[in-house]
Amino acid sequence: MILTIFGYPKAGKTLLFNLLTGKKEEVSKFSTSTHEYHKAVVDVPDERLTRLAKHFDLPPVYAKIEYLDTGAIAFGESKNETFIDLLRRADGLVHVIRGFEDPEIPHFPGEVDPMHDIRAIEEELKAVDFLSIEKRLERLQADIKKIKSKELQDEFELMTRLKAFLEEGTPLIEFEFKAKEEIVIRGFKFLSLKPLIHIINADENTYGNYLSLGDEKKQNRATFVFCAKIEDELLELEEEDRHMFQEEYGLNEYEYMKENFVGKSYRLMNLISFFTMGKKEFKAWTINNNENAHTAAGKIHTDIQEGFIRGETINWKDFLEAGGFSQAKEKGVLRLEGKEYIVRDGDVIQFRFNK
């Protein structure tokens, strides 16, 4: 899974990137704009997998998240193809917004206003999609004149509806696609179709002002508030000292982004994890919620998916208590599931397939 961190200059993008990845990329108030970006692949922490691997004396193989930090992108540069490519390759977008006051750091258009920046970015994402659709419609019109094709005509009609949808000011994430339409638009990687996490980077004086912005829930959209600079400092302290300073800053109920971000993003993106046990490792796999066992098998290998017979399935806690697949079978807690079984979060599955 790839998450791309982006936003206006000096909002705290690299601070967030460092917190989430453990990297130490340079952070400066006065660094110049750059098209370079930072990249890191990190484990998705999962206490369930840790316990399973330890119990069965196998090394845990955690699911991975690849973070891309787009660096300092200037205002209006979302039309830059290099920047847009970083957004398009992502499975989810993380928009960092300035919510702190600092007279040394200018903020266009002057006033620090997170809601303004949120609206502006969402409009830009829709504008990028609108331009992509317009270009595609021009190409389709030319192709339809040369070739009589139902597929081209169907795509033209779909793109026309999507264009009208965007003109109404609605992101494509709210469009109800049919299964065939989802296949058609998959390669376009529309930005307003991606899950979007807004993260307001506040300070101790402004933190409470923005918490209410996180109350409004939209489809695959969420807003969180954190204090990058303070969190970075507090994580260096022992837990007892950390609580003391939290109280001093007036952040008693503060939720650490480093500790909570993965869980929040998984829930927003409607993702779950299932586990497999091999001879050499215990491994976590990430899939969309409501996907079936046949699709889950394909995450591991196409051969397993194509030769799928059944999935021997059990909840991770029951598996831990049973002590293995054979013991679970003896106790009658191991289920035999077919292709259409909807995988549950925390399932341990052993796939049987024709080789």
C-alpha positions, 0 to 999 in steps of 0.5 A, spaced: 500 500 500 502 506 498 500 513 501 502 519 498 503 525 503 502 532 500 500 539 501 502 546 501 509 549 503 511 548 510 505 545 513 509 539 516 509 534 511 516 532 512 515 532 520 509 527 519 513 523 514 519 522 519 514 520 525 511 515 521 517 512 518 522 513 523 526 517 518 530 523 520 529 527 513 531 534 514 526 539 516 527 547 516 523 553 516 526 556 510 528 550 505 527 552 498 522 548 493 524 542 490 521 536 486 525 531 490 521 526 494 522 522 500 520 515 500 520 509 506 517 502 506 515 500 513 512 495 517 504 495 519 504 494 526 500 488 528 499 485 535 495 479 533 501 477 528 506 479 533 503 474 538 501 469 533 509 469 531 511 468 538 507 463 540 509 458 534 516 460 534 516 463 527 519 470 524 513 475 523 512 478 516 508 484 517 504 488 511 508 494 508 506 501 507 510 505 502 510 512 504 512 518 499 513 525 502 512 530 496 517 535 499 515 542 498 510 543 492 509 550 491 502 553 490 498 552 484 503 546 482 498 541 483 498 541 475 505 539 475 506 532 472 511 530 476 507 532 482 500 529 479 504 522 478 506 522 485 499 522 487 496 518 482 500 512 484 498 512 491 492 508 494 491 513 499 492 521 499 495 524 506 494 532 506 497 535 511 494 542 513 498 548 517 494 549 523 499 553 527 502 560 528 509 562 526 510 569 524 517 567 521 513 562 516 509 566 511 502 562 509 499 564 502 494 567 502 496 570 509 491 567 514 492 560 517 485 557 515 485 549 515 478 549 512 480 554 506 486 549 505 482 543 505 477 546 500 482 548 496 486 542 495 479 538 494 477 543 488 484 542 485 484 534 485 477 535 482 480 539 477 485 535 475 480 529 474 476 534 470 482 535 465 483 528 464 476 526 462 476 532 457 482 530 454 479 522 454 473 525 451 476 528 445 480 522 444 474 518 444 470 522 439 476 522 434 476 514 435 469 513 434 469 517 428 474 512 425 471 506 428 464 503 430 465 500 437 460 499 443 466 499 448 468 506 445 461 509 445 460 506 452 466 509 455 464 516 452 457 516 455 461 514 462 466 519 461 460 524 459 457 523 466 463 523 470 464 530 467 457 532 469 458 529 476 465 533 477 461 540 474 456 539 480 462 540 485 462 532 487 468 528 487 468 521 484 469 518 490 461 519 491 459 516 484 456 510 484 460 505 479 457 499 476 462 493 476 464 494 469 465 501 469 470 500 475 474 496 470 474 501 465 476 507 469 481 503 473 487 505 469 486 513 469 487 513 477 483 519 478 485 523 484 478 525 487 476 517 487 482 516 492 481 515 499 483 522 502 486 523 509 486 531 512 491 532 517 491 539 521 498 540 524 496 544 530 500 547 536 498 547 543 494 553 542 490 551 536 489 544 537 483 544 541 480 549 535 480 544 530 478 538 533 471 539 531 473 539 524 474 531 525 467 530 527 464 531 520 465 524 516 464 523 509 465 517 504 473 515 504 474 522 507 477 524 514 480 529 518 485 528 524 488 534 528 495 533 531 501 537 533 507 535 529 513 539 533 510 537 540 509 530 538 516 529 536 519 532 542 514 528 547 516 521 543 523 522 546 521 522 553 519 516 558 512 515 558 511 518 565 515 525 563 511 524 557 504 525 561 507 530 565 508 535 559 502 533 555 498 536 561 503 542 561 501 543 554 494 542 555 494 536 551 491 530 556 487 527 551 492 527 545 492 521 540 499 520 538 499 520 530 505 515 530 501 510 534 494 511 531 495 513 524 495 506 521 489 504 524 485 510 522 487 509 515 486 502 515 479 504 517 478 509 512 480 505 506 476 499 509 482 495 509 483 489 513 488 483 515 488 476 514 494 471 516 497 465 513 502 460 517 508 457 513 514 453 515 518 459 515 514 465 517 507 467 519 505 473 515 500 478 514 496 480 508 492 486 507 485 486 503 479 490 502 473 489 507 468 485 504 473 481 499 472 473 498 477 468 499 478 467 492 480 474 491 484 473 498 488 467 495 490 471 489 494 476 494 498 470 495 499 467 488 495 467 482 496 459 482 493 459 489 487 463 486 486 459 480 487 452 483 483 454 489 479 448 493 477 451 500 480 455 505 481 452 512 479 458 516 479 460 524 479 466 528 486 468 530 485 468 537 481 461 537 487 459 533 492 461 538 488 457 543 488 451 539 495 451 538 495 449 530 491 447 524 490 440 526 489 441 533 483 446 531 480 441 527 480 436 532 476 441 537 471 442 531 473 450 531 476 450 524 471 452 518 472 449 511 470 455 507 469 456 499 471 461 494 465 466 496 466 466 503 467 473 505 474 474 509 474 477 516 479 481 519 484 477 523 482 470 520 488 465 519 487 461 513 490 455 510 489 455 502 488 448 499 489 448 492 490 444 485 498 445 483 
